Amino acid sequence: MLSAVTNSLSPGQWVACGATAVLIAGSLVAYTTFTDAFGIDTESIDQDAWGDRPPSVDGLHNILLLGTDERAGEDASYNDLNGIRPDALVIVSIDVDNGGVTMVNLPRDLVVDLPPCEQNGEFEGTDGGPDQLNHAMRYGGMGCQGNAVETVTGVHLDHMVTVDFAGFEDIIDTIGGVTMCVPEPVDDPKADLRLDAGEQVLNGSQALGLARSRDSTEHGSDLGRIENQQRMIGAILREVTEGDILTSPSTLLNFLDSVTDSMVTDEELTLEVMMDLAVAMREVDLERMNMVTAPVMDHPTDPNKVVLQEPAAQELLESVAAGEALPEEDGDGETDDGDAVTPEEVSLTVLNNTGQNGLATEVETLLNAEGFTVVGTGNPETRAPDETTVYHAPGQEEHAELVASALTSARTEEAPDLGEDVELVMGAADWGPVVGLDSEDDDGEDPLAGLDGTTAATDEVSCD
């Protein structure tokens, strides 16, 4: 379905290079050693020229990681003929307050409405319009590409990182390879890859080949290849965080040298910023490092391109932009979904204080359809607020909040005289209809559910 440059580095490789470099930096003891290890090239990016931008969110750091198709040596002429474009575009959203990372892959052949980009030195600029997302960099460099991604996704970008694929094999070899399950034998001459089936440690050349290989995927497409690449992200992160790299200064420095040799960042992504992020994130559970691909479908007129699939793509990107694309945690830091209150556990009375005749019966039907049990309807006698309120007995706050989450507008309040049933009083000042729990983000459901995402904790493909 998707076309690809045969020699391109995968989204998984770019994310692994950039994200792991940030995550492990905090393990260095001496700041001077950290400074010496990073010899990163920077590029000046004028984000003020991007116009109206999405708002930033406190505690959320969004980094656009670009894997460029820049080539060296005998292949360097390719750059002159085709320009330098990102083969991989990944939004790495780091939530330092809640301790989690969400990585969103944007397919390279995604067709979007590009914003205008002014001519800049060697770059010709563009008037914008329908085009392939990764072409923005060819028109105007990192700044133009960042503006395009931010405009299309609505995710505020704090920083940008580009990595070329020249040193990827050295990176993998430096960490001693990555352990991967290969469920079926692979024989892909295009990727220069031959592998036996089974769990095995891949060296740099083999890892690069597997990430490049489309023929080894179920449908031979780039989307299938991205699934393998996300598995590789997890494998690399597990190798770095659970192996000897963090405890061996020499191995760590070699790894950092391999990563930073082919990295370019914006000028604001300083060593101090990297260190702060590393310190904040080094204790993050791998279960809370999520990887997902933006939902797409075939382009209506070009089967080699894709477009965003709505409304699923918009819902995902909005949750990332707001910092909500992480499972909620309880006070002990464990994912708290097993004990969450469900509609089937909530019984309530519905009281109408809006002055609209028959409204309580209509709302009863809607709430029953959502799974709640409505045990009575009527008009309020004891409590008659102007604002829609869900009253609850002590200890029943979660029940009340679940009811409120199914309404356009509602607040909760404790009422000591109530029993197990909560009480919904619809107020004339702000009454809004029942909107359905599935469209809400605060119902305890993981916003990434249903998107075939994965985490860095385990490999979902088993060779047992």
N, C-alpha and C positions, 0 to 999 in steps of 0.2 A: 504493500500500500504506500509506503513512504520511500522516497529516494534517499540515498545517503552517499557521502563521499567514502570510498572504500577504505581509505587510510585514516578515517576520523577517530578521535578518542571519544569514548562514550560519556553520557551524562553521569553514569555511576563513577567513572574514574575522576571526572572533574570535581564532583561533590566530595569524593573520598579525599582527594588531594587537598582541597580547600578546607573542608570541615575538620578533618583530622588534624591538620596543621594548627588550627585555632584551638581545638580541644586539648591537644597535648602540650601546648606552649606553657600552660600554667604549671606543668610538672617540673620545669627547670628551676633550680634552686637560686642561681645567681642571675640577676637581671642583666649584668654585663655579658654573661654567656649567651643569654637570649638575644641580646642586641647584636652580638657578633655573628650569631648563627643566621640571622635573617639579612640577606642582601636583596631586598625586594625593590623592583622598579615601580615607579608611580606615574600616574597620569593625572593631569589637572582636569577636573570635570566641573562645569558651571551648572549646578543644579537649579540655580535661580532662573536660568534661561528656560527651564521646563514649563514655566507658567504656573497655573493653578495645580497644586499637588495634593494627593491624599494626605490626611492628617497622620502624624506619627502617634504611636501609642507608647506610653511610659512603660519601661521594662522590656520592650520588644525591639530587637535589632534584626532588621531584614537585610541580608546580603545577597546581591545578584551574582551568582557564580557562572561565568561564561567559559566554556571550553572551545577555544578557537581552532580553526583548521589551518593555522599558520604552520608552514613546513620549513625545514632547514636542509642544508646539504644539497644533494642532487635534485631534490623536489622543490627547492626554493622558488623556481620559476612559476610554480602553481599559484603562488601568492600574487604575482604580478598580473596573471591572466584572470583570476577570479576574485581578487580582493580577499581580505581576511574577514571571515564570518564565523560566528559561533556555531559549532555543531551541537552544542549542548547549552541550554539555558535553564538554570535551576535557581529558584528562590529558596534560600536557606533562612528560615525564620527562627531566631533564637529567643526564647522566652526566659529571660534570666530570673524573673520573679517566680514563675511557677516551675522552673527547671525542666525544660523540654526543647526539642528541636523538631521543626517540620520542614521537610524538603519537598518542594513541588517542581516536578519536571514539566517544562513547556516544550513540546515536540518542535524540532527544528523546522519542519515544513508546515507549521501552523500559519494559516493565512488570516491576517487581521487588518484593521484599519490603522495604518501607521500615521503618527502625527508628523507635521512638517519638521524638517531639520535643516538648519542653515548650512551653507558651504563653510568649510573649516579647513584651511590649509590645503592638504592633499585630498580632502574629501569633497565630493561634488555636491552633497546635500540632497534633499528631496522635498517635494511639495506635499508628500504624504499620500494617503489613499490606500486602497486594498493592495496588499503585498505580503510577502513571506516575512514572518517576524524577524528572522535572523539576518535579513538584508539590511536592517537599520544600521548595523555596525559598519557595513561596507559603505553606506552613504555618509556616515558622520562619526565613526569611531565609537568609543565606549560611552560617551555622553549621549549620543543619539540612540544607542541601543538601550541604555538605561531608561531614557525618557519613554521609549516605545513600550518597554515592559511595564513600567509604572502606569502609563496611560491605559494600557489594555487590561491590566489586572486590577488596578485600584489599590495595589499594595505599595505603601510608602517604602522606598528603598533608602536605607541609610548608607550603604557602602556597595562597592563593586569590586570583583576580583576576576581577572582573566588568567587562564592557564593554557599553555600549548602542550601538545602531546609528546614533545621531544624526550622528556625525561621520565615518562611513565614506567617504562620497563625497569629503569634503575630504582624507582621508588618501590615497586613491588619486590624486587630482588633485595633491596636494603632491609626490608622488614622480614625477609626470609620466606616470601611467598604468601599466598592466601589459600585457605582451605575452602574448597567448594565441592558441592555434590553435583556430579554430571550424570543425570538420570539415564541418558542414552548415549551410545558412542557418537562422536562427532568427527566427520570427515568433510571439512569445508576448505577447498583449495583457495577460494577467494580471500578467506581470512588467514590463510596459511596455518590452518589449525587441524590437528588430529589428536583426539583424546579418547581414551577408553572410558567406559561407563564406570561409575562408582565415586566415592569420596576420595579426593586427592588434593595434594598441595600443588598449586599452579605457580610456576615462576613468572617473571615479568612478561616474557614473550607469549606464554600460553594465556595469561590473564588478558593481555591486550587482544589476542586473537578471539577469545571467547566473547569479549565485550563488543568486538566488531562484527561478529558472525550473526547474520540474519538467517542463513540457511539452516542453522541448528535450532531455530525456534519453531514453535508449533505451526505458525502460519507464515513464516518467512518474512515478517514485517519488522519495521523499526519499533512499533509498539510492543511487539513480543520481545524484541531485543532489550527494550528499556526494562522489562521485568527482570531479565538476567542481570542487567546493570545495577538495578536496585539491590538484588541479592549480593552483588559484589561490594556495594557500599557497606552493607552489613558485615560482610566477611572482613573487609579491611578495618572497619571500626572495631570489630571484636579482636582482631589481631593486634591492633595498636593499643587498645585499652586493657586487654586481658593478658598480653604477652610480656616479653622482657624489655620492650622498647622504652617504657617509661622509667625503668629502673637501671638502664644502661646508658650513661652519658654519651659514650662513643657512638652507640647505635642510634640514639636519639638525634645527635648532631648530624650524623650521616643522612638520616631520614629527612631532617629539616633542610639540609642542603639540597637534597633531591627535589623536594617540593618547591622551594623558593627559587631554584634556578630558572624555572619557567613561569613565574608568577608576576603579574602586574596588578596593582591596586590603585584605587583613588587616593589622593593625597591625604584625605582625612582618616583613612584607615591606618592609623599610626601603630607603632609597637605598643604604646601604652593602652590603646583601645583593644588590641588583640589580647594583651595580658589580662585586662579587666574581664573580657569575655571568657578567656580560658579559665581564670580563677572561678568565675561564676558557674561554669558549665562542667568542670572536670569531674564532679560527683554525680552527673546526670545518669540515671538508669538507662541502659540501652533500650528498655521497653518504651521509653518516652522519646526516642529518636524515630520519628515517623517519616516514611517516604511514600509519596503518592504522585501519580501523573494526572495532570489536569484532564478532565473528561473531554474527549474529542470524538468527532465522527468524520466520515469521508466528505471532502469538499464536493458540493453539488455538481460541479462541472469538470473537476480534475481529480481522478482517483489516486494520483500521486501526492495530493495535498490533503490537509485536514483543517477543520474549523472547530471552534469550541462548541461543545454540546451543552445547550442550555435547557433547563435552568441549573443543572448540576454543577457546571463550571463556575457560574456566578456565585452559587451558594458556597462552594469550596473557597474561592478567592476572597469572598467577604469574610469568611471565618478566619482565614489566614491574616487578612488585613487587620482584623480586630483582636488578634491574638487568642482566638477561641478554638484553634485547630489542634487541641490537645485534650486527652481524657482528663476529666476532673479527678483530683486526689482528695483523700480524706486527711485528717490531721496527722496520721502516721506516715503519709507519703505514699500510701497504697492506692491504686485505682479503686474508686468506690462506686461500683455499678451493681454489684451483686445484692446489696441491701437497700437499693434505691426504692422508694415508694412507687408503685404502679397505679394507674387509674382504677384497676379492679379492686384495689384495697381501700378506695376512698368512697365514702357515702356522704351525701350532702343534701341540704334543703336549698331550694332556689326561691328567693324572695324578690318581688318586683317593686322597686321604688322609683321607677322612671315615669310613671303615668301612662305608659303605653299598654293598652289592654291586650291580654293574651300572650305577652312576651315571655312570661315565666314558663308557660307550656312549651313554647318554641325552643327556648334554651334547654329545657329538660330533654327534649328529643336530641338536640345536638350533643349535649354532654353524655347522654347514654351511648351515642354512637362512638364517642371517644373512649368508652370503657368505664366511665364513672357510674355510680349507682345513685340516682336521684330518688330520695325517699319521701319528698314532699315539695309542694310549691305553694305560693300564696303571696300575701303582702306583708311587709314588716310590721311588727308590733312593738318590739323592744328596741331594736337598733334600726335607724332609718337614715343612713349617711347620704350626703349628696354625691360622694365619690364611691365608685364600685369597690366593695370591700369583701374579703373572704375572712370570716371570723373562725377562730379555732380554739379548742381547749388547750391547756398547758400540755406540751409534749406532742401536739398534733400539727406543729408548724410546717413540716414537710408536706403533709396532706394538703394544707391550705395553699402552700406555694405551688404545688402541682396544679391545683385548680386554677390559680391565678395565671399560671403560665399558658393555659389554654385560652385565655381571653386577651383581647386587644389591649385593654387597660384595666388593671386591678391592683389593689394593695392588700396586705394581710394585717390582721390585728388579733391579739389574744383576747378571748372572752372566757373568764373562769367558770361561768355558769353552764357552758356547753359540755356535752358528753363526747362520744366518739364521732358523731356526725359533725362536719363543718357546715358553715352557713354562708351562702353566697347572697349578698344583697346588692342588686344592680342599682347604681346611682344615676340620676338624671344628668349630672354634670359631665360625666365622662364615659358613659356606657358604650362599649364596643362589643362586637359579636364574638362568638366562639370561633377561633381561627384554626384549631387543630394542633395537636402536640407535635406532629411531624414537621411542621414548619418553624418550630422554635428551637433555639440553640440552648435554652436553659432547662431542658427536660432531662438532663443527665446523660443524653446519648452522645457518643463520640461523633463529632462533625465529619470525621474521616470514614465513618462506617459506610459500607456499600460501594466504596471506590476502589476496591482491590488493592489497598495500600498494604504496606508491610512496615516492620520495625527492624532496628539493627540488632535486636536481642538474639534472634534465632533465624535459621534458614528454614523456610516453610517447605522446601523441597527436601525429601528424605531419601537417602540411598539404602536404608535398612531393608 
